[in-house]
Amino acid sequence: MKMFRKTKYISLLASALIGFTACNSYIEEDNYTNLTSESYITEDNADQLVVGVYQSLRDVYKDYSLNLYGTDLFTQQNELFAYNTLNEYFDINDGNGSAASYWKSNYELVSNANVVISRYNNDVSWSAAKEDDKNYGLAQAKSLRALAFYNLVQQFGGVVLELAETNSIRADYARSSEEECYSLIISDLEESIPNLMDSPETGRLSKRAAQHLLADVYLTRGYKSFAGADDFSTAASLAELAIGSYDIRSQSYAQVFDFDNQENAEVLFAVQYGTGTEYADRNNNKHSILMNQVFNYPGVSRANPYGQTSISIMPTEFFFGLLADNDTRDAATLHRAIIATEAVTYETEFGVNEVNVGDTVVYYPKTALSTAELATKLNSYYVYQPDEYYYGIPENVDGAIYQYSTNQNRTNFPIFKKFDDQGFDGAEGGYRDCFVFRVAESHLIAAEAYLEAGNVIKALEHLNIVRERATGVVDSYSSITIDNILDERAVELAGEENRWAVLKRSGKLEERINLYNPHVIDHGSFDANIHLLRPIPEHELNLSDGSLEQNYGY
């Protein structure tokens, strides 16, 4: 990260709030110098604490399972009859660790933010000349704490609103209500936004980024029983403030995701990585989340420009079907051809093919090839038709060199391109920034908020801007529904948004997984009385004194 490379942060806590510190394995910090935090932290170096909070975001935005599995867009890469507890909502508990991991990483962010707030208010002697620096640091810490609490409340419902620095082991934490959580998140953000910068150093939360986040919070609360009367209209206004004067049509979708253009005007906020000496600076793994194991294809080495898969997840046929013929996001999002990285001889009983570096080794046509075209191409490389992406072996074509039964991969689909990285080692070690908020999403938040507020004209205006950038067609939509917005979010923000939370807030989760997720259709166990919340991690319940309550049904 650019900011991380410039500044080292002070690690004041050897163990952050892992869940809650009712933990008998709490690690005491060893002080390796004669300096104490009280004597070392001054108004001149206190900002280093804030940088440490930003670094906590890396673990938060490497947790993909809860956000993607069990939605209309993503499913597991296994047989149709296979079971994945998150994807099919079957016997969900903390056994797979996904809920615990998400809980832990977000509460570590909360804990580190609380350190900043406490030390800025209690330990640093601020001069009048540095009062703005104090307010700026506090604004960043509170905004990032609000982001963490927002992540948590969407997944778990009401959570513990711990607002103090953790200095002792406790077991008496209790959950606040969901309504109280939203009130705190909104309060933190509204208090912070005036003290954030319009154009801060790269990697820091800007005023517009915080407005984007607050718009999303108001939009989500607008669907709740405890919603404010003006939540949707407030969300729309905040989203427009986040958009500002930027026109997303000033650069193409492909340019937004160009590796050499990561610091661009559309990106409101990103978790940053870089080529620094710290391993954490260059350990993004997003390139590896929506792909199969490409090195199983002939001519693709283990050291290849695509990487290795880190999670058994894939897009659904529904997602691929949303990409229209004139949608430029298709080419920017997907690798429809995998290219050889080494020369090999591919030989079967039906013939021999010499694979050279740069040759196509597998091809995924957007529209199905004719029988004759398919037979011809299968003499040069594998071809998987649009209805052959799920697990299985298509019927071999007699006489073709490339027989489907000889392919080691049983799940074959166009892997994601827009997260392509550099410098990685297999599934880890990338240094592409992870986009958190983009202006295109601000438009989609505005569209949804205006629709729910009853302003169809403004909703269409924002939705059509996003569609126009993708297709070049002005006013593609002449009418609008929540499904139009969800479909547009699907292709614009695939792999970026918390898809599960978006479907949940709009009331469309159950409907859409039963329509479009193949494993859910086959044997899903979704129960709206249970599965609209995640289980509180069992570890946290066991360490509490009984004050933490489990969500219903778990």
VODODREN-519068 format. One line per field, with one value per residue (C-alpha): residue in three letters; x, y, z; residue number from 0. Coordinates in nm, 4 decimals. Example, Ala and Ser with C-alpha at 12.3 -4.5 7.8 and 13.67 -1.06 7.14 Angstrom:
# residues 2
type = (Ala/Ser)
X = (1.2300/1.3670)
Y = (-0.4500/-0.1060)
Z = (0.7800/0.7140)
seq = (0/1)
***
This chain:
# residues 554
type = (Met/Lys/Met/Phe/Arg/Lys/Thr/Lys/Tyr/Ile/Ser/Leu/Leu/Ala/Ser/Ala/Leu/Ile/Gly/Phe/Thr/Ala/Cys/Asn/Ser/Tyr/Ile/Glu/Glu/Asp/Asn/Tyr/Thr/Asn/Leu/Thr/Ser/Glu/Ser/Tyr/Ile/Thr/Glu/Asp/Asn/Ala/Asp/Gln/Leu/Val/Val/Gly/Val/Tyr/Gln/Ser/Leu/Arg/Asp/Val/Tyr/Lys/Asp/Tyr/Ser/Leu/Asn/Leu/Tyr/Gly/Thr/Asp/Leu/Phe/Thr/Gln/Gln/Asn/Glu/Leu/Phe/Ala/Tyr/Asn/Thr/Leu/Asn/Glu/Tyr/Phe/Asp/Ile/Asn/Asp/Gly/Asn/Gly/Ser/Ala/Ala/Ser/Tyr/Trp/Lys/Ser/Asn/Tyr/Glu/Leu/Val/Ser/Asn/Ala/Asn/Val/Val/Ile/Ser/Arg/Tyr/Asn/Asn/Asp/Val/Ser/Trp/Ser/Ala/Ala/Lys/Glu/Asp/Asp/Lys/Asn/Tyr/Gly/Leu/Ala/Gln/Ala/Lys/Ser/Leu/Arg/Ala/Leu/Ala/Phe/Tyr/Asn/Leu/Val/Gln/Gln/Phe/Gly/Gly/Val/Val/Leu/Glu/Leu/Ala/Glu/Thr/Asn/Ser/Ile/Arg/Ala/Asp/Tyr/Ala/Arg/Ser/Ser/Glu/Glu/Glu/Cys/Tyr/Ser/Leu/Ile/Ile/Ser/Asp/Leu/Glu/Glu/Ser/Ile/Pro/Asn/Leu/Met/Asp/Ser/Pro/Glu/Thr/Gly/Arg/Leu/Ser/Lys/Arg/Ala/Ala/Gln/His/Leu/Leu/Ala/Asp/Val/Tyr/Leu/Thr/Arg/Gly/Tyr/Lys/Ser/Phe/Ala/Gly/Ala/Asp/Asp/Phe/Ser/Thr/Ala/Ala/Ser/Leu/Ala/Glu/Leu/Ala/Ile/Gly/Ser/Tyr/Asp/Ile/Arg/Ser/Gln/Ser/Tyr/Ala/Gln/Val/Phe/Asp/Phe/Asp/Asn/Gln/Glu/Asn/Ala/Glu/Val/Leu/Phe/Ala/Val/Gln/Tyr/Gly/Thr/Gly/Thr/Glu/Tyr/Ala/Asp/Arg/Asn/Asn/Asn/Lys/His/Ser/Ile/Leu/Met/Asn/Gln/Val/Phe/Asn/Tyr/Pro/Gly/Val/Ser/Arg/Ala/Asn/Pro/Tyr/Gly/Gln/Thr/Ser/Ile/Ser/Ile/Met/Pro/Thr/Glu/Phe/Phe/Phe/Gly/Leu/Leu/Ala/Asp/Asn/Asp/Thr/Arg/Asp/Ala/Ala/Thr/Leu/His/Arg/Ala/Ile/Ile/Ala/Thr/Glu/Ala/Val/Thr/Tyr/Glu/Thr/Glu/Phe/Gly/Val/Asn/Glu/Val/Asn/Val/Gly/Asp/Thr/Val/Val/Tyr/Tyr/Pro/Lys/Thr/Ala/Leu/Ser/Thr/Ala/Glu/Leu/Ala/Thr/Lys/Leu/Asn/Ser/Tyr/Tyr/Val/Tyr/Gln/Pro/Asp/Glu/Tyr/Tyr/Tyr/Gly/Ile/Pro/Glu/Asn/Val/Asp/Gly/Ala/Ile/Tyr/Gln/Tyr/Ser/Thr/Asn/Gln/Asn/Arg/Thr/Asn/Phe/Pro/Ile/Phe/Lys/Lys/Phe/Asp/Asp/Gln/Gly/Phe/Asp/Gly/Ala/Glu/Gly/Gly/Tyr/Arg/Asp/Cys/Phe/Val/Phe/Arg/Val/Ala/Glu/Ser/His/Leu/Ile/Ala/Ala/Glu/Ala/Tyr/Leu/Glu/Ala/Gly/Asn/Val/Ile/Lys/Ala/Leu/Glu/His/Leu/Asn/Ile/Val/Arg/Glu/Arg/Ala/Thr/Gly/Val/Val/Asp/Ser/Tyr/Ser/Ser/Ile/Thr/Ile/Asp/Asn/Ile/Leu/Asp/Glu/Arg/Ala/Val/Glu/Leu/Ala/Gly/Glu/Glu/Asn/Arg/Trp/Ala/Val/Leu/Lys/Arg/Ser/Gly/Lys/Leu/Glu/Glu/Arg/Ile/Asn/Leu/Tyr/Asn/Pro/His/Val/Ile/Asp/His/Gly/Ser/Phe/Asp/Ala/Asn/Ile/His/Leu/Leu/Arg/Pro/Ile/Pro/Glu/His/Glu/Leu/Asn/Leu/Ser/Asp/Gly/Ser/Leu/Glu/Gln/Asn/Tyr/Gly/Tyr)
X = (0.0000/0.1292/0.0407/0.1736/0.5040/0.5551/0.4636/0.5163/0.2455/0.2845/0.1588/0.0242/-0.1737/-0.0113/-0.3553/-0.6508/-1.0047/-1.0433/-1.4156/-1.4147/-1.1297/-1.2865/-1.0068/-0.7727/-0.5033/-0.4830/-0.1303/0.0457/0.2534/0.6285/0.7845/1.1189/1.2343/1.2284/0.9644/0.6031/0.3072/0.2300/0.5745/0.6207/0.2926/0.2960/0.0949/0.3693/0.3547/0.0052/-0.1090/0.0887/-0.1834/-0.4407/-0.2364/-0.2512/-0.6294/-0.6206/-0.3934/-0.6604/-0.8867/-0.6813/-0.8113/-1.1677/-1.1668/-1.0086/-1.3160/-1.5262/-1.7321/-2.0130/-2.0466/-2.0604/-2.1749/-2.5446/-2.6471/-2.7931/-2.4530/-2.2188/-2.2262/-1.9828/-1.7608/-1.8658/-2.1195/-2.4811/-2.5488/-2.2526/-2.3135/-2.1651/-2.3159/-2.2926/-2.4089/-2.7110/-2.7826/-2.7521/-2.6686/-2.4893/-2.2853/-1.9388/-1.7779/-1.6501/-1.5068/-1.6430/-1.8590/-1.5808/-1.3276/-1.5547/-1.6387/-1.2729/-1.1401/-1.4078/-1.3709/-0.9964/-1.0742/-1.3072/-1.0414/-0.7702/-1.0037/-1.0878/-0.7166/-0.6872/-0.9938/-0.8767/-0.5168/-0.6104/-0.8491/-0.6532/-0.2806/-0.1743/-0.1190/-0.2558/-0.1576/-0.4063/-0.2175/-0.2702/-0.6390/-0.7366/-0.4970/-0.6654/-1.0115/-0.8967/-0.7494/-1.0600/-1.2822/-1.0931/-1.0988/-1.4712/-1.5572/-1.3617/-1.5177/-1.8571/-1.7611/-1.6708/-1.9925/-2.1895/-2.0247/-2.1105/-2.4707/-2.5571/-2.4348/-2.5207/-2.7946/-2.7423/-2.3845/-2.1763/-2.1063/-1.7702/-1.6542/-1.3642/-1.0047/-0.9615/-0.7299/-0.8540/-1.0117/-1.3892/-1.6684/-1.9746/-2.0321/-2.3928/-2.5389/-2.7094/-3.0222/-2.9973/-3.1650/-2.9045/-2.6260/-2.7572/-2.7965/-2.4350/-2.3033/-2.4944/-2.3877/-2.0180/-2.0286/-2.2283/-1.9950/-1.6870/-1.7717/-1.7188/-1.3644/-1.2605/-1.0635/-1.2030/-0.8824/-0.6735/-0.3545/-0.4099/-0.5445/-0.7278/-1.1031/-1.2261/-1.5367/-1.7071/-1.6164/-1.7740/-2.0828/-2.1034/-2.0874/-2.3464/-2.5754/-2.5546/-2.6285/-2.9363/-3.0529/-3.0251/-3.1962/-3.4728/-3.6000/-3.6092/-3.9078/-3.7242/-3.6457/-3.6550/-3.9193/-3.6578/-3.3998/-3.4380/-3.4321/-3.1353/-2.9533/-3.0166/-2.8852/-2.5729/-2.5052/-2.5190/-2.2722/-2.0422/-2.0752/-1.9904/-1.8901/-1.7299/-1.8707/-1.8066/-1.8372/-1.5048/-1.3244/-1.4215/-1.4882/-1.1682/-0.9703/-1.1087/-0.9630/-0.6373/-0.3642/-0.1631/-0.4598/-0.5575/-0.5491/-0.8229/-1.1062/-1.3796/-1.2325/-1.3613/-1.1860/-0.9604/-0.7680/-0.4179/-0.1320/0.2113/0.5542/0.6946/0.9229/0.6429/0.4755/0.1337/0.1924/0.1935/-0.0431/-0.3729/-0.5462/-0.8456/-0.7126/-0.7651/-1.1279/-1.3265/-1.1255/-1.0645/-0.7225/-0.5922/-0.2575/-0.4435/-0.4887/-0.2195/0.0367/-0.0409/0.2366/0.1927/0.3712/0.1190/-0.0331/-0.3681/-0.2663/-0.4145/-0.7587/-0.8046/-1.1758/-1.4190/-1.6602/-1.7807/-2.0333/-2.3741/-2.5121/-2.7474/-2.4530/-2.3058/-2.6463/-2.6708/-2.3802/-2.5431/-2.3692/-2.3013/-2.1846/-1.8150/-1.7936/-1.7856/-1.4398/-1.3105/-1.4500/-1.3812/-1.1071/-1.2973/-0.9729/-0.6868/-0.3494/-0.0545/0.2495/0.4719/0.5193/0.3860/0.2798/-0.0810/-0.1425/-0.4491/-0.5589/-0.7218/-0.4122/-0.1404/-0.1459/0.1686/0.0885/0.3161/0.3447/0.0650/-0.1697/-0.5272/-0.5696/-0.9335/-1.2082/-1.5454/-1.7573/-2.0209/-2.2756/-2.2812/-2.0822/-2.2380/-2.1647/-1.9244/-1.7396/-1.7055/-1.5604/-1.3031/-1.1895/-1.1624/-0.8679/-0.6757/-0.8043/-1.0830/-1.4120/-1.6820/-2.0226/-2.2270/-2.4400/-2.1350/-1.9788/-2.0994/-1.9328/-1.9362/-1.7947/-1.9600/-2.0112/-1.6932/-1.6912/-1.5866/-1.2493/-1.1561/-0.8076/-0.9342/-1.1636/-1.3534/-1.2999/-0.9224/-0.9458/-0.8464/-1.0728/-1.4300/-1.5558/-1.4745/-1.5924/-1.4594/-1.2428/-1.2404/-1.0078/-1.0841/-0.8941/-0.5823/-0.2757/0.1014/0.3827/0.1703/0.2802/-0.0046/-0.3120/-0.1384/0.1067/-0.0680/-0.0419/-0.3465/-0.5542/-0.8923/-1.1638/-1.4186/-1.6290/-1.6618/-1.8690/-2.0547/-2.1918/-2.2841/-2.5078/-2.6649/-2.7249/-2.8880/-3.1028/-3.2260/-3.2834/-3.4768/-3.6844/-3.7790/-3.8497/-4.0909/-3.8827/-3.8702/-3.7287/-3.4199/-3.3819/-3.3751/-3.1262/-2.8706/-2.9281/-2.8985/-2.5660/-2.4128/-2.5644/-2.4553/-2.0915/-2.1114/-2.3022/-2.2825/-2.6616/-2.8329/-3.1452/-3.1349/-3.3986/-3.7359/-3.8839/-3.7258/-3.7766/-3.5573/-3.4696/-3.3280/-3.1040/-2.9948/-2.9120/-2.7096/-2.5264/-2.4538/-2.2521/-2.1059/-1.9935/-1.9438/-1.6985/-1.6786/-2.0112/-2.1425/-2.3986/-2.5582/-2.6254/-2.7636/-3.0107/-3.1037/-3.1807/-3.3961/-3.5967/-3.4854/-3.2443/-3.4776/-3.6494/-3.3302/-3.1355/-3.4317/-3.4375/-3.0679/-2.8373/-2.8221/-2.7215/-2.9905/-3.2473/-3.1386/-3.1199/-3.1207/-3.2382/-3.2872/-3.5209/-3.5974/-3.6678/-3.3051/-3.0758/-3.1157/-2.8658/-2.5415/-2.4629/-2.2731/-1.9392/-1.9570/-1.6142/-1.7413/-2.0473/-1.8351/-1.6014/-1.8802/-2.0513/-2.3851/-2.4482/-2.3999/-2.7056/-2.7096/-2.9274/-3.2514/-3.2263/-2.8561)
Y = (0.0000/0.3458/0.4835/0.1748/0.1932/0.5487/0.5006/0.2306/0.2040/0.1543/-0.1854/-0.1075/-0.4264/-0.7654/-0.9096/-0.7170/-0.7866/-1.1383/-1.1623/-1.0397/-1.0819/-1.3351/-1.5510/-1.7471/-1.7382/-1.3599/-1.2622/-0.9982/-0.7514/-0.7616/-0.4172/-0.4535/-0.0983/0.1408/0.3472/0.3323/0.4192/0.7116/0.8675/0.7756/0.8875/1.2581/1.4875/1.4568/1.0795/0.9859/0.9456/0.6226/0.4705/0.5607/0.3908/0.0731/0.0803/0.0881/-0.2141/-0.4069/-0.3763/-0.6295/-0.9254/-0.7900/-0.7751/-1.1163/-1.2858/-1.3859/-1.6866/-1.5107/-1.2447/-1.4679/-1.8229/-1.8932/-1.6193/-1.5976/-1.5249/-1.7737/-2.1398/-2.4204/-2.5906/-2.9438/-3.2029/-3.0963/-3.3313/-3.2025/-3.0129/-2.6789/-2.5523/-2.1834/-2.2236/-2.4433/-2.3285/-2.6849/-2.7382/-2.4025/-2.3597/-2.2365/-2.5603/-2.4146/-2.1105/-1.8553/-1.6744/-1.6793/-1.5449/-1.2603/-1.1766/-1.1776/-0.9632/-0.6966/-0.6807/-0.6444/-0.3409/-0.2117/-0.2727/-0.0882/0.2024/0.2197/0.2401/0.5482/0.7115/0.6415/0.7532/1.0607/1.1695/1.0641/1.0197/1.2797/1.6401/1.8364/2.1937/2.4395/2.4316/2.0551/2.0468/1.9802/1.6830/1.5411/1.5787/1.4256/1.1206/1.0696/1.1063/0.8328/0.5971/0.6447/0.6035/0.2790/0.1553/0.2326/0.0310/-0.2676/-0.2481/-0.2185/-0.5334/-0.7125/-0.5986/-0.7021/-1.0553/-1.1159/-0.8668/-0.6829/-0.7130/-0.5887/-0.2179/-0.2042/0.1580/0.1554/0.0405/-0.3164/-0.3225/-0.6205/-0.9615/-0.9520/-1.2000/-0.9837/-0.8448/-0.8249/-0.7640/-0.4379/-0.4384/-0.4082/-0.0677/0.0530/-0.0688/0.1305/0.4391/0.4158/0.3591/0.6591/0.8743/0.7867/0.8638/1.1848/1.3121/1.2187/1.3348/1.7097/1.6378/1.4088/1.5423/1.5884/1.4621/1.2793/1.0839/0.7729/0.4920/0.7050/0.7410/1.0570/1.2588/1.1216/0.7630/0.8093/0.9609/0.6546/0.4285/0.6322/0.6234/0.2440/0.2344/0.4564/0.2548/-0.0718/0.0724/0.2014/-0.1558/-0.2226/-0.2058/0.0675/0.2751/0.6511/0.8192/0.9822/0.7021/0.6342/0.9999/1.0623/0.7679/0.9044/1.2496/1.1074/0.8832/1.1884/1.3672/1.0665/1.0803/1.4490/1.5811/1.2581/1.1047/0.7295/0.7421/0.9282/0.5936/0.2447/-0.0445/-0.2085/0.1054/0.1066/-0.2413/-0.1839/-0.2928/0.0198/0.2487/0.1467/0.4997/0.6419/0.8849/0.6203/0.4458/0.6172/0.3831/0.0788/-0.1495/-0.0948/-0.3311/-0.2735/-0.4183/-0.3263/-0.5448/-0.6362/-0.9572/-0.8185/-0.5357/-0.7838/-1.0561/-0.9948/-1.3124/-1.1747/-1.2981/-1.6537/-1.6528/-1.7007/-1.9505/-2.3198/-2.4847/-2.3680/-2.5432/-2.8704/-2.7639/-2.8754/-2.6006/-2.4029/-2.4166/-2.3760/-2.0434/-1.8765/-1.5274/-1.6428/-1.7933/-2.0812/-2.1137/-2.0533/-2.1199/-2.3622/-2.1040/-2.0164/-1.7925/-1.9361/-1.9718/-1.6908/-1.4549/-1.5433/-1.4985/-1.1400/-1.0306/-0.9027/-0.9182/-0.5427/-0.5322/-0.4415/-0.5666/-0.9218/-0.8854/-0.6893/-0.9301/-1.2742/-1.4777/-1.6565/-1.8135/-1.9583/-1.9172/-2.1587/-2.0564/-2.3482/-2.5734/-2.9280/-3.2090/-3.3096/-3.6598/-3.8831/-4.1892/-3.9507/-3.7475/-3.5098/-3.1340/-2.9297/-2.6601/-2.3570/-2.0603/-1.8176/-2.0823/-2.1138/-2.4212/-2.3798/-2.1591/-2.0582/-1.9079/-1.6575/-1.8244/-2.1950/-2.3140/-2.5265/-2.8976/-2.8534/-2.5586/-2.7448/-3.0548/-2.8451/-2.6453/-2.9551/-3.0603/-2.7573/-2.6982/-2.7679/-2.5861/-2.5592/-2.4395/-2.1980/-2.4838/-2.6930/-2.4776/-2.6753/-2.9881/-3.2804/-3.4266/-3.3216/-3.5883/-3.6529/-3.5636/-3.8656/-3.8253/-3.4966/-3.4749/-3.3041/-3.5472/-3.4059/-3.7240/-3.6624/-3.3194/-3.3291/-3.0335/-3.1372/-2.7793/-2.5563/-2.1971/-1.8560/-1.7451/-1.3856/-1.1391/-0.8084/-0.9095/-1.0218/-0.9450/-0.9386/-1.0662/-1.3394/-1.6886/-1.9209/-1.8179/-1.5602/-1.2743/-1.0357/-0.6599/-0.5334/-0.2943/-0.4250/-0.1788/-0.1233/0.1680/0.2860/0.5696/0.3224/0.1646/0.5110/0.5427/0.2050/0.2971/0.6190/0.4254/0.1850/0.4616/0.6778/0.3786/0.2978/0.6680/0.6701/0.8851/0.6618/0.9312/0.9843/0.6118/0.5531/0.8348/0.6730/0.3183/0.4229/0.5999/0.2727/0.0817/0.3409/0.3139/-0.0626/-0.0739/0.2694/0.2770/0.5839/0.5251/0.1467/0.1173/0.2823/0.1284/0.0096/-0.2529/-0.3722/-0.6728/-0.4414/-0.2836/-0.6189/-0.7454/-0.4346/-0.4614/-0.8234/-0.7493/-0.4177/-0.5279/-0.9036/-1.0203/-0.6704/-0.6221/-0.8149/-0.9896/-1.1783/-0.8568/-0.6770/-0.9575/-0.9761/-0.6066/-0.5985/-0.9028/-1.0979/-1.3538/-1.6510/-1.5875/-1.5519/-1.8437/-2.0697/-1.9472/-1.9277/-2.1184/-2.4765/-2.6426/-2.4590/-2.5604/-2.9233/-2.9517/-2.6101/-2.5779/-2.2024/-2.0950/-1.7230/-1.7531/-1.8589/-1.7875/-1.4123/-1.3965/-1.5830/-1.7831/-1.6039/-1.7909/-2.0745/-1.9846/-1.6439/-1.7922/-2.0420/-1.7719/-1.5412/-1.5596/-1.6269/-1.2665/-1.3357/-1.4914/-1.7068/-1.6143/-1.8071/-2.1503/-2.2162)
Z = (0.0000/-0.0857/0.2554/0.4334/0.2482/0.3664/0.7299/0.9892/1.2481/1.6214/1.7320/2.0758/2.1248/2.0815/2.0485/1.9135/2.0173/1.8808/1.9104/2.2687/2.5114/2.7391/2.6080/2.8351/2.5653/2.5643/2.4672/2.6735/2.4755/2.5288/2.5396/2.3682/2.4363/2.7281/2.5528/2.6665/2.4505/2.6791/2.6353/2.2710/2.1171/2.0461/1.8279/1.5678/1.5295/1.6491/1.2882/1.2758/1.4911/1.2276/0.9563/1.1627/1.1489/0.7697/0.7671/0.9600/0.6552/0.4635/0.6608/0.6483/0.2685/0.2188/0.3697/0.0679/0.1745/0.3604/0.0925/-0.2154/-0.1375/-0.1273/-0.3692/-0.7171/-0.8703/-0.7045/-0.6152/-0.5380/-0.7974/-0.7078/-0.8187/-0.8125/-0.5212/-0.3156/0.0060/0.1054/0.4290/0.3370/-0.0188/0.0472/0.4056/0.5253/0.8936/0.9178/1.2327/1.3166/1.2044/0.8777/1.0552/0.8090/1.0617/1.3205/1.0730/0.9642/1.3252/1.4270/1.1419/1.1826/1.5593/1.5179/1.3043/1.5780/1.8406/1.6513/1.5825/1.9519/2.0340/1.8148/1.9660/2.3203/2.2709/2.0699/2.3444/2.6527/2.5887/2.3346/2.4343/2.1426/2.0783/1.9344/1.6047/1.5773/1.6690/1.3059/1.2977/1.6066/1.4567/1.1285/1.3009/1.5105/1.2033/1.0191/1.3170/1.3812/1.0126/0.9896/1.3128/1.1620/0.8523/1.0697/1.2691/0.9447/0.8112/1.1344/1.1752/0.8190/0.8853/1.2514/1.3406/1.6676/1.7877/2.0793/2.0413/2.2155/2.2012/2.4466/2.4123/2.5319/2.8319/3.0312/2.9971/3.0194/2.9756/3.0262/2.6782/2.5625/2.2189/2.1357/1.9230/1.5468/1.5692/1.8199/1.5926/1.2977/1.5146/1.6306/1.2772/1.1453/1.4393/1.3940/1.0227/1.0478/1.3178/1.1144/0.7623/0.8258/0.9480/0.6611/0.3653/0.0173/-0.1442/0.1154/0.0709/-0.1394/0.0733/0.3271/0.3559/0.1844/0.2614/-0.0517/0.0414/0.3838/0.2198/-0.0058/0.3001/0.4871/0.1821/0.1835/0.5571/0.5217/0.2206/0.4128/0.7217/0.4964/0.4528/0.8294/1.0614/1.2546/0.9425/0.9547/0.7418/0.5180/0.5025/0.1283/0.0270/0.2564/0.1014/-0.2484/-0.1575/0.0064/-0.2935/-0.5202/-0.2938/-0.3286/-0.7078/-0.7089/-1.0489/-1.1677/-1.4855/-1.4935/-1.8731/-1.8867/-1.8737/-1.9795/-1.7457/-1.8694/-1.7849/-1.4314/-1.3789/-1.5653/-1.3239/-1.4055/-1.3387/-0.9864/-0.8487/-1.0668/-1.0130/-1.0009/-0.6986/-0.3869/-0.1466/-0.1763/0.0542/-0.0695/-0.1412/-0.2893/-0.3475/-0.0050/0.2012/0.4436/0.3261/0.4170/0.1685/-0.1173/-0.0083/-0.1827/-0.3011/-0.4889/-0.8230/-0.6986/-0.5855/-0.9077/-1.1070/-1.1485/-1.1396/-1.4754/-1.4456/-1.5101/-1.8716/-2.1191/-2.1777/-1.8594/-1.6018/-1.2275/-1.2606/-1.4908/-1.5244/-1.3848/-1.0505/-0.8538/-0.7026/-0.3298/-0.2810/-0.4439/-0.5772/-0.9257/-1.1027/-1.1836/-1.5358/-1.4414/-1.4001/-1.7384/-1.8978/-1.7727/-1.9936/-2.3116/-2.6487/-2.6446/-2.2827/-2.2731/-1.9151/-2.0521/-2.2048/-1.9067/-1.6470/-1.7959/-1.9574/-2.2311/-2.3504/-2.1462/-2.3136/-2.2998/-2.0992/-2.1989/-2.5003/-2.4694/-2.6941/-2.6364/-2.7610/-2.7523/-2.9461/-3.1950/-3.2809/-3.1667/-3.1098/-3.0549/-2.7997/-2.8162/-2.5846/-2.6716/-2.8112/-2.6876/-2.4668/-2.3653/-2.5054/-2.3632/-2.6419/-2.5356/-2.7618/-2.8405/-3.1412/-3.4104/-3.4156/-3.7079/-3.5486/-3.2226/-3.3860/-3.5730/-3.2700/-3.0502/-3.2646/-3.1331/-2.7790/-2.5344/-2.5921/-2.3267/-2.4392/-2.2193/-2.0797/-1.9835/-1.7100/-1.4093/-1.2753/-1.5166/-1.8359/-2.1618/-2.4233/-2.6204/-2.9893/-3.1941/-3.3608/-3.1918/-3.0436/-2.7293/-2.5521/-2.2543/-2.0545/-2.0544/-1.8902/-1.5221/-1.4417/-1.3878/-1.3502/-1.6455/-1.6752/-1.7854/-1.4942/-1.3739/-1.5413/-1.3703/-1.0552/-1.2442/-1.0366/-1.0546/-0.8369/-0.6807/-0.5860/-0.6702/-0.4716/-0.2522/-0.2759/-0.5145/-0.4858/-0.6697/-0.4592/-0.3455/-0.4491/-0.1706/-0.3025/-0.6636/-0.8078/-1.0297/-0.7125/-0.5834/-0.8910/-0.8189/-0.4550/-0.5738/-0.8223/-0.5548/-0.3006/-0.5463/-0.6557/-0.2971/-0.2323/-0.5287/-0.7672/-1.0743/-1.3051/-1.0897/-1.0340/-1.4107/-1.4612/-1.2335/-1.3581/-1.7216/-1.6646/-1.5466/-1.8378/-2.0919/-1.9865/-2.0383/-2.3681/-2.5271/-2.5437/-2.3982/-2.1875/-2.2103/-1.9406/-1.9923/-1.6764/-1.3561/-1.0863/-0.8022/-1.0187/-1.2873/-1.0269/-0.8842/-1.2335/-1.3116/-0.9800/-1.0668/-1.3798/-1.2629/-0.9170/-0.9492/-0.6853/-0.5335/-0.3567/-0.0592/-0.2774/0.0119/0.2074/-0.0992/-0.1724/0.1951/0.2312/-0.0814/0.0299/-0.2769/-0.1302/-0.1004/-0.4329/-0.6301/-0.4864/-0.5550/-0.9146/-1.0021/-0.7642/-0.8973/-0.5717/-0.3778/-0.6399/-0.6032/-0.2248/-0.0579/0.3017/0.3252/0.6051/0.6188/0.9917/1.0467/0.7564/0.7190/1.0052/1.0578/1.3731/1.6489/1.6605/1.9109/2.0453/2.1546/2.3213/2.5133/2.6407/2.7533/3.0914/2.9247/2.8297/2.4581/2.2976/1.9871/1.6907/1.6528/1.4970/1.5526)
seq = (0/1/2/3/4/5/6/7/8/9/10/11/12/13/14/15/16/17/18/19/20/21/22/23/24/25/26/27/28/29/30/31/32/33/34/35/36/37/38/39/40/41/42/43/44/45/46/47/48/49/50/51/52/53/54/55/56/57/58/59/60/61/62/63/64/65/66/67/68/69/70/71/72/73/74/75/76/77/78/79/80/81/82/83/84/85/86/87/88/89/90/91/92/93/94/95/96/97/98/99/100/101/102/103/104/105/106/107/108/109/110/111/112/113/114/115/116/117/118/119/120/121/122/123/124/125/126/127/128/129/130/131/132/133/134/135/136/137/138/139/140/141/142/143/144/145/146/147/148/149/150/151/152/153/154/155/156/157/158/159/160/161/162/163/164/165/166/167/168/169/170/171/172/173/174/175/176/177/178/179/180/181/182/183/184/185/186/187/188/189/190/191/192/193/194/195/196/197/198/199/200/201/202/203/204/205/206/207/208/209/210/211/212/213/214/215/216/217/218/219/220/221/222/223/224/225/226/227/228/229/230/231/232/233/234/235/236/237/238/239/240/241/242/243/244/245/246/247/248/249/250/251/252/253/254/255/256/257/258/259/260/261/262/263/264/265/266/267/268/269/270/271/272/273/274/275/276/277/278/279/280/281/282/283/284/285/286/287/288/289/290/291/292/293/294/295/296/297/298/299/300/301/302/303/304/305/306/307/308/309/310/311/312/313/314/315/316/317/318/319/320/321/322/323/324/325/326/327/328/329/330/331/332/333/334/335/336/337/338/339/340/341/342/343/344/345/346/347/348/349/350/351/352/353/354/355/356/357/358/359/360/361/362/363/364/365/366/367/368/369/370/371/372/373/374/375/376/377/378/379/380/381/382/383/384/385/386/387/388/389/390/391/392/393/394/395/396/397/398/399/400/401/402/403/404/405/406/407/408/409/410/411/412/413/414/415/416/417/418/419/420/421/422/423/424/425/426/427/428/429/430/431/432/433/434/435/436/437/438/439/440/441/442/443/444/445/446/447/448/449/450/451/452/453/454/455/456/457/458/459/460/461/462/463/464/465/466/467/468/469/470/471/472/473/474/475/476/477/478/479/480/481/482/483/484/485/486/487/488/489/490/491/492/493/494/495/496/497/498/499/500/501/502/503/504/505/506/507/508/509/510/511/512/513/514/515/516/517/518/519/520/521/522/523/524/525/526/527/528/529/530/531/532/533/534/535/536/537/538/539/540/541/542/543/544/545/546/547/548/549/550/551/552/553)
***
